[in-house]
Amino acid sequence: MNTETMQSGVEFSLNENQKMITQMIKDFGEQHIKPKMMEWDESQEFPVDVFKKLGELGLMGVLVPESYGGSGFSYAEYVTVVSEISKIDGSIGLSVAAHNSLCTGHILQFGSEEQKQKYLAKLATAEHIGAWGLTEPNTGSDSGNMRTTAVLDGDEWVLNGTKNFITHAISGDIVVVIVRTGEVGDSHGMSAFIVERGTAGFSGGKKENKLGMRASETAELVFDDCRIPKENMLGKEGEGFIQAMKVLDGGRISIASLGLGIAKGAYEAALAYSKERHQFNKPISSFQGISFKLAEMATKVEAAELLIFKSAHLKDSGQKVTEVSAKAKYYASEIAVEVSTDAVQIFGGYGYTKDFPAEKYYRDSKLCTIGEGTSEIQKLVIARELLN
Ligand SMILES: Cc1cc2nc3c(=O)[nH]c(=O)nc-3n(C[C@H](O)[C@H](O)[C@H](O)COP(=O)(O)OP(=O)(O)OC[C@H]3O[C@@H](n4cnc5c(N)ncnc54)[C@H](O)[C@@H]3O)c2cc1C
């Protein structure tokens, strides 16, 4: 990237914090992620200890103000955290993103002072791992049609139902869950609650066996007459779905950064390999068919980065980001799949094996076009904003 500044004030060069974070993650990745990541991928192990260590580095409470025990960074630094980790391992990137922007982000945005004091510091240091449950088996894109319920009984809410595809559903210590407290079809008929691990009637369910992102735990959350105190509601009754949509506005920047990191990792690996691999007595990078692919990959990566930088800049300056963050999420996710597919092609047969990094980027990238709103839903959001 060059060092120009856009008229809007967006800096194209990395600030000192971003440079420090990039180096810190690079060093951390060499020591704690790279040596084990293929093992975790094979066995679908969710490496909890790695998240505890990331917590010690301040990377599990990136956006949490220092007064609540976090790092107090802005979205600019947050994008660097998620993309640099995802450049090494998308699974770890996905879990860091879900913990920071979904669970912790929801409590940060909508929690009462008491809830923030109680939960944020432990989430920011990763003493507690966070999960966030919106999706249900029959309601994904149409999440507002959810069927899990909470009914008030005296001073307690009683939760019943199942959420699925939830990141950290088994290992999470603190779960923010959005459930129905009113009529089906009423966007004000849902509320958000904090549920602590160990609460009777609350358990993790079936763990998914996935194509990619295999070291990030994805499972069911099961509520069976789960009683939680009244004060665990986030905000007011009926605000849960609207809160969730606002959390997802920021979440889109997370998943866009995840896609960006995967695309960058795949591109850089393919670029290096194309210079080393010789066929017909020449490096394969000297063939126009390969160099044009690299040119396209580099252009896509930079365009995605610019959309993400713009989203982060607008978010940091308190402006509405619904449209631009949907564009960033849509574009970065799609190009993550395209760039990692081209990377496999550049690696040839070796790209199809687990001895080289291309196949993992390829498998991990596909989640980006699905999680936190599919590409089709992003286009729906963008179109709605354009036509409004
Ligand atoms: C690894 C992983 C981690 C996840 N983590 C979490 C988490 O932590 N918390 C959480 O709550 N959820 C999580 N999810 C769920 C994720 O957000 C949903 O999978 C996603 O929103 C899509 O929902 P669905 O899978 O039910 O697909 P569906 O909604 O059934 O969609 C199926 C297809 O139909 C298309 N479609 C649906 N509606 C429309 C429409 N109106 N117009 C055009 N096309 C449409 C979709 O784009 C898609 O192609 C996770 C999922 C995965 C795979």
The ligand as a Gaussian input file, in Angstrom:
#p B3LYP/6-31G(d) Opt

LIG

0 1
 C      -18.524000     -22.229000      10.761000
 C      -19.759000     -21.471000      11.082000
 C      -19.792000     -20.642000      12.195000
 C      -20.960000     -19.944000      12.528000
 N      -21.000000     -19.210000      13.696000
 C      -22.187000     -18.668000      14.091000
 C      -22.293000     -18.035000      15.380000
 O      -21.313000     -17.948000      16.131000
 N      -23.501000     -17.553000      15.748000
 C      -24.611000     -17.624000      14.961000
 O      -25.673000     -17.167000      15.363000
 N      -24.534000     -18.221000      13.730000
 C      -23.354000     -18.746000      13.285000
 N      -23.271000     -19.374000      12.062000
 C      -24.478000     -19.467000      11.234000
 C      -24.413000     -18.627000       9.971000
 O      -24.523000     -17.265000      10.287000
 C      -25.534000     -19.139000       9.041000
 O      -25.106000     -20.398000       8.559000
 C      -25.807000     -18.202000       7.895000
 O      -26.405000     -17.026000       8.369000
 C      -26.706000     -18.831000       6.830000
 O      -27.835000     -19.451000       7.387000
 P      -28.213000     -20.964000       6.969000
 O      -26.979000     -21.754000       7.111000
 O      -29.407000     -21.378000       7.725000
 O      -28.562000     -20.876000       5.405000
 P      -29.983000     -20.512000       4.778000
 O      -30.487000     -19.245000       5.373000
 O      -30.859000     -21.704000       4.816000
 O      -29.575000     -20.218000       3.276000
 C      -29.401000     -21.238000       2.266000
 C      -29.166000     -20.551000       0.938000
 O      -30.323000     -19.753000       0.584000
 C      -29.919000     -18.416000       0.333000
 N      -30.972000     -17.485000       0.760000
 C      -31.656000     -17.467000       1.938000
 N      -32.521000     -16.439000       1.969000
 C      -32.371000     -15.783000       0.784000
 C      -32.971000     -14.621000       0.198000
 N      -33.903000     -13.913000       0.845000
 N      -32.578000     -14.240000      -1.051000
 C      -31.617000     -14.943000      -1.713000
 N      -31.018000     -16.049000      -1.218000
 C      -31.373000     -16.447000       0.017000
 C      -28.645000     -18.235000       1.163000
 O      -27.861000     -17.149000       0.668000
 C      -27.976000     -19.587000       0.979000
 O      -27.313000     -19.617000      -0.252000
 C      -22.109000     -20.045000      11.696000
 C      -22.060000     -20.857000      10.556000
 C      -20.915000     -21.571000      10.251000
 C      -20.926000     -22.456000       9.045000

